[in-house]
Amino acid sequence: MAGDARDGLGRIGIWTFAFEGQPAGRVRESAAEIEELGYGALWYGEAFGRDAIGQAWLLLSATRRMTVASGIANIAFREPNTLAAAERTLGEAFPGRYVLGLGGHRVDATVRHVDGYPVPTRARAVTTLRSYLDAMDASPAHGPVPDPAPRRLLAALGPKMLELAAARADGAHTYFVPAEHTATARRIMGPGAFLGAEQAVVLDSDPTRARETATAHVAGYLSAAPHQEANVRRLGFTDEDIVGGPSRRLVDAIVAHGDAEAILRRVREHLDAGADHVCLQVLTADPTALPDTEWRELAPALTPLDRPAAPGGA
């Protein structure tokens, strides 16, 4: 492990999928503005747009000091030695600024398809990721080795994966979770491991419109991501909340919506529950558009929190 994963991230970051559909020049401009707005870290997802390593290089080269974190690089898409070499390269080129979040949604025996493409599958999640980490650590380094090494986080929801994140990485990146999950994750991992929680938000003062956007987000994950459904069931949600469309209770637990003050309250809930860092995924009616306006509007309320957290949580 690479030391204290809290260094350089601050408490507030931005999480987005929207860069995948944007031209490189637009991504560079947006990343530079996010840094200037004062956010401590920039997280990005990986699907079928840019690959996680190429996206990291684009974002790191467009910024000067902000931490860039993959959330997550999917292990089903690349061999361990390939990811280990890429991790070393980014760590050497951008010292202390890259965080490798890794995991893999498709780790069961079912072949799933995205736009007709069969997504590679692996075996049981915890066993597979442990073996993958072993292989990364064993990969020979025939080039420069960064010092310090890039920090690693595991995509983790269930107790066993959270335990693995504390034991074999610098901590965990959680996603699609309420603050209650953050409290549980902190208890499982203990005070020493980093905990970065994604929080989906809709910045909209119209409650009906905001909840429509939030509901579409939650419904999309419940229909396409069985591990997310399993996690919300662990948190006490039932068929009444899930079958036939997400309930208001579930939507409001997963997505914070309203004005900047309402979103700040949800961020504080995660920090009070033990998160070291909260990365905000701003949702809009058009998921392909960059929510620049919302990022700008939220910054004055949230970036004052963006200072290094004390070890063990808020």
DATATA-V397350 format. One line per field, one symbol per residue. ss: DSSP state (H for helix, E for strand, L for the rest). burial: I if it has 9 or more other C-alpha atoms within 8 Angstrom, else O. A space follows every 10 residues. Layout:
ss=???
burial=???
//
This chain:
ss=LLLLLLLLLL LEEEEELHHH HLLHHHHHHH HHHHHHHLLL EEEELLLLLL LHHHHHHHHH HHLLLLEEEE LLEEHHHLLH HHHHHHHHHH HHHLLLLEEE EEELLLLLLL LEEELLEEEL LLLLHHHHHH HHHHHHHHLL LLLLLLLLLL EEEEELLLHH HHHHHHHHLL EEEELLLLHH HHHHHHHHHL LLLEEEEEEE EEELLLHHHH HHHHHHHHHH HHHHLHHHHH HHHHLLLLHH HHLLLLLHHH HHHHEEEELH HHHHHHHHHH HHHLLLEEEE EELLLLLLLL LHHHHHHHHH HHHHHLLLLL LLLL
burial=OIOOIIOIII IIIIIIOIII OOOOOOIIII IIOIIOIIII IIIIIIOOOI IIOOIIIIII OIIOOIIIII IIIIIIOOOI IOIIIIIIII IIOIIIIIII IIIIOIIIOO OOOOOOOOII IIIOIIOIII OIIOIIOOIO OOOOIIOIII IIIIIIIOOO IIIIIIOIII IIIIIIIIII IIIOIIOIII IOIIIIIIII IIIIOOIOOI IOIIIOIIIO IIOOIOOIIO IIIOOOIOOO IIOOOIIOOI IIIIIIIIII OIIIOIIOII IIIIIIIIII IIIIOOOOOO IOOIIIOIIO IIIOOIOIIO OIII
//
